[in-house]
Amino acid sequence: MIPKSIVIVGGGTAGWMTANLMMHHWQDLGVKITLIESSEIGTIGVGEGSTPFLRHFFETLGIQEKQWMPLCDATFKCGIGFPNWCGEDGNKQYFHPFYNEIDSQTAVDFMQSCQHRRQGFDTPCLPDDYFVTAYLAYQNKAPYDGQQKTIGVDYGYHFDSAKLGTFMAQHAMKMGVKRVIDTVETVHKDGENIGSIDAKTHGRFDADLFIDCSGLNGLLIQQTLNEEFINYQDYLPNNRAVAIATPHKESDELGSYTVSKGLSAGWMWQIPLQSRVGNGYVYSDQYLDKEAAEQELRETLDDFESPALHLKWTPGRIQNHWKANCLAVGMSQGFLEPLEAPMLNLVQQTIELFIETCGVSAEQQHKNTFNITINNLVDGTRDYLQAHYATNSRTDSQYWRDSSSNQHRSSALNSILTSWRTQQNFDTSLASHHEVMVYGKTSWYCLFAGMDYFPNIDKRGLKLINRKHQRAISYCQQLLQRSVHQYRFLNAVEEAI
Ligand SMILES: Cc1cc2nc3c(=O)[nH]c(=O)nc-3n(C[C@H](O)[C@H](O)[C@H](O)COP(=O)(O)OP(=O)(O)OC[C@H]3O[C@@H](n4cnc5c(N)ncnc54)[C@H](O)[C@@H]3O)c2cc1C
C-alpha cells in the first residue's frame, strides 16, 4: 500500500535522500511529501565519504556528475587506504578497492596467491598490486580518461555533506517536496501509530506515513514509539570522534581515495575535497578523553588553530526500522562507526527496500521481512568492521591489544576468522554465511591479506614463481596510463559548465 501523504522529520542527508527517492518513484501517484527540518538543531555535520552505491542514487534520479560534483566540493573516491593497522613486522599499509568486472582476472590471481600463502608459501599478497583503483588512488587519478570517458572501474565519492544536503533539497523541491523549517515539539500517538506532530510555528501535521530522519535521538521511532535500541559497544568500542577540516597544503595534489590511518587509540580519516581536507579521529572514550584525542589529531595534522567538532554516539541499532506507520532512516536507525563509510549505503538500501516492499504490501509479515533484511545488513556490516580490529597485529597500546583479543564476536565472524587461519575451505565458509554477508569475497580477502592475517606456517623457503603477479601489475599499469589526473578532470568539468 503506497502512502498518500508522508511527513519526513529531519533534513540531513538521510531526510533529503528519502525525499528525493520517494518523490521520484511515487510522484505520478499523487503522493504528497512534506519535510520538516529544524534550524535550531542542525545536522550532524560529518559524513563525507560514500561507497559506489551513491552513484546509483544519482543515476536513479537522472542527475549527472557534472551537475552535482562541482556544487558539492566533491572528488572521486577510488577506495580506502589503511596505513598503520599492522604491527612492526606487518604491512605498512594496504588498499581496499571497490571491486567490479574490470578486476575479475586480477582478483582471481590475487585470491589464488592468498590461498598459497595460507598454505605457507611465500607469495605476493598485497591487494594494492592487483587492483587498478589502488594505482589510480596512489597517483591521484580520476576513474576517467582524457576524453572524459570512464575507464570502467567502480568508485564512490567524497563530498561536503552540508552542500550535498542543499543540492538534494533543491532537487527534491523541484519535484514537488514541500520543505518546512520548524522544530517538532510534540508527537501524538494514535494507538500503535503516530497520529500527528506539532511544530513550533507551523502547528499540526497529519500523514499516513511518518519518516524519522531526526538523527541520533530518533524522535519518532525511539522517543515516541519506544523502539528498543541494541547496544553494540561490546563489538565495536569506538563511540567518539573529533573532526577538524584543514586547507590543502600547497604541495598537496588532489587525492582520490580516503585514508583511514591507525592512531594510538583508534583511527583517523582523511577525506580530500576540492577546497579542503576533512580529517577526524575515531576513538573510544574507554581509552582516551576528548582533550587527548584532539591533541593527538592536531599533532598528527600539525594544525593547532582550525576549529574542532566533537561527536559522540552509542554504537548499535534499533530492532524494528519499520514500525506501525513509522519508518526510521539514517542515524535514527542506529550507527556503528565511520570505518568503511557504510552509512549512506544503509540509508539508500532502507529507502529502496521500503519502496519495493510498499509496492507489494504493508502487512505485518512484510514489515517483519523488511526489518530482518535491514538488520542483516547492519549486522553483516558490523562483522566486517569488527574484523579490521580483530585481525590487527599492533601491540603498542592497550586499545590495539584489546581490539585483537576481544572475544565478543558473532558466530559468523568467528567462523570466518577461524577458517582463514586454518586449512578449511575459506570460500565455502564465507558462502555459508551469505545471509549476513554484506561485503563480497574480494573485500574479505583484501582485509585479511592487507592485515597480514595469515596462519603462522613457516615455509618461507617455499617461494612460488608467480607470473600472475607480474601479469596483474602490467594490466593495472596499462589501465593507469589511460586515466587522467583528478584535478585536471575536475577543472575540465567545471570549465565546461
Ligand atoms: C564521525 C562520523 C563520521 C561519519 N562519516 C560517514 C561517512 O564517511 N560516510 C557515511 O556514509 N556516513 C558517515 N557518517 C554517518 C552520516 O553522517 C549520517 O549517516 C548522515 O549524515 C545522515 O545523518 P542523518 O540525516 O540521519 O542525521 P542528521 O544529519 O543529524 O540530521 C538530523 C536532522 O533532523 C532534524 N531534526 C532533529 N530533531 C528535530 C526536531 N525536533 N524537529 C525538526 N527537525 C529535527 C535536524 O534539524 C536535522 O535536519 C558519519 C557519522 C559520524 C558520527
The ligand as a MOL file (V3000), in Angstrom:
LIG
                    3D

  0  0  0     0  0            999 V3000
M  V30 BEGIN CTAB
M  V30 COUNTS 53 58 0 0 0
M  V30 BEGIN ATOM
M  V30 1 C 32.0670 10.9260 12.9980 0
M  V30 2 C 31.1380 10.4610 11.9210 0
M  V30 3 C 31.6220 10.2620 10.6340 0
M  V30 4 C 30.7630 9.7800 9.6320 0
M  V30 5 N 31.2760 9.5230 8.3900 0
M  V30 6 C 30.4700 8.9750 7.4510 0
M  V30 7 C 30.9590 8.6870 6.1500 0
M  V30 8 O 32.1130 8.9750 5.8000 0
M  V30 9 N 30.1130 8.1080 5.2720 0
M  V30 10 C 28.8190 7.7990 5.5860 0
M  V30 11 O 28.1050 7.2280 4.7640 0
M  V30 12 N 28.3230 8.1370 6.7910 0
M  V30 13 C 29.1000 8.7030 7.7190 0
M  V30 14 N 28.5800 9.0300 8.9250 0
M  V30 15 C 27.1440 8.9110 9.1130 0
M  V30 16 C 26.4750 10.0990 8.4040 0
M  V30 17 O 26.9660 11.3040 8.9490 0
M  V30 18 C 24.9670 10.0480 8.5510 0
M  V30 19 O 24.5060 8.7790 8.2130 0
M  V30 20 C 24.3050 11.0250 7.6070 0
M  V30 21 O 24.8510 12.2970 7.7610 0
M  V30 22 C 22.8230 11.0680 7.8210 0
M  V30 23 O 22.5180 11.6590 9.0600 0
M  V30 24 P 21.0030 11.9550 9.3810 0
M  V30 25 O 20.4030 12.6960 8.2450 0
M  V30 26 O 20.3650 10.6880 9.7800 0
M  V30 27 O 21.0620 12.8460 10.6910 0
M  V30 28 P 21.4590 14.3800 10.9100 0
M  V30 29 O 22.4720 14.8600 9.9420 0
M  V30 30 O 21.7570 14.5090 12.3540 0
M  V30 31 O 20.1170 15.1910 10.5880 0
M  V30 32 C 19.0630 15.2380 11.5130 0
M  V30 33 C 18.0220 16.2070 11.0110 0
M  V30 34 O 16.8860 16.1260 11.8690 0
M  V30 35 C 16.4590 17.4160 12.2020 0
M  V30 36 N 15.7620 17.3770 13.4900 0
M  V30 37 C 16.1480 16.7720 14.6400 0
M  V30 38 N 15.2210 16.9680 15.6040 0
M  V30 39 C 14.2310 17.6820 15.0340 0
M  V30 40 C 13.0020 18.2400 15.5010 0
M  V30 41 N 12.6130 18.0860 16.7690 0
M  V30 42 N 12.2530 18.9480 14.6320 0
M  V30 43 C 12.6280 19.1310 13.3580 0
M  V30 44 N 13.7690 18.6430 12.8650 0
M  V30 45 C 14.5590 17.9420 13.6920 0
M  V30 46 C 17.7170 18.2620 12.2270 0
M  V30 47 O 17.4030 19.6200 12.0530 0
M  V30 48 C 18.4440 17.6630 11.0050 0
M  V30 49 O 17.9760 18.3000 9.8360 0
M  V30 50 C 29.4050 9.5370 9.9300 0
M  V30 51 C 28.9130 9.7800 11.2050 0
M  V30 52 C 29.7590 10.2230 12.2010 0
M  V30 53 C 29.2210 10.4510 13.5870 0
M  V30 END ATOM
M  V30 BEGIN BOND
M  V30 1 1 1 2
M  V30 2 1 2 3
M  V30 3 2 2 52
M  V30 4 2 3 4
M  V30 5 1 4 5
M  V30 6 1 4 50
M  V30 7 2 5 6
M  V30 8 1 6 7
M  V30 9 1 6 13
M  V30 10 2 7 8
M  V30 11 1 7 9
M  V30 12 1 9 10
M  V30 13 2 10 11
M  V30 14 1 10 12
M  V30 15 2 12 13
M  V30 16 1 13 14
M  V30 17 1 14 15
M  V30 18 1 14 50
M  V30 19 1 15 16
M  V30 20 1 16 17
M  V30 21 1 16 18
M  V30 22 1 18 19
M  V30 23 1 18 20
M  V30 24 1 20 21
M  V30 25 1 20 22
M  V30 26 1 22 23
M  V30 27 1 23 24
M  V30 28 2 24 25
M  V30 29 1 24 26
M  V30 30 1 24 27
M  V30 31 1 27 28
M  V30 32 2 28 29
M  V30 33 1 28 30
M  V30 34 1 28 31
M  V30 35 1 31 32
M  V30 36 1 32 33
M  V30 37 1 33 34
M  V30 38 1 33 48
M  V30 39 1 34 35
M  V30 40 1 35 36
M  V30 41 1 35 46
M  V30 42 1 36 37
M  V30 43 1 36 45
M  V30 44 2 37 38
M  V30 45 1 38 39
M  V30 46 1 39 40
M  V30 47 2 39 45
M  V30 48 1 40 41
M  V30 49 2 40 42
M  V30 50 1 42 43
M  V30 51 2 43 44
M  V30 52 1 44 45
M  V30 53 1 46 47
M  V30 54 1 46 48
M  V30 55 1 48 49
M  V30 56 2 50 51
M  V30 57 1 51 52
M  V30 58 1 52 53
M  V30 END BOND
M  V30 END CTAB
M  END
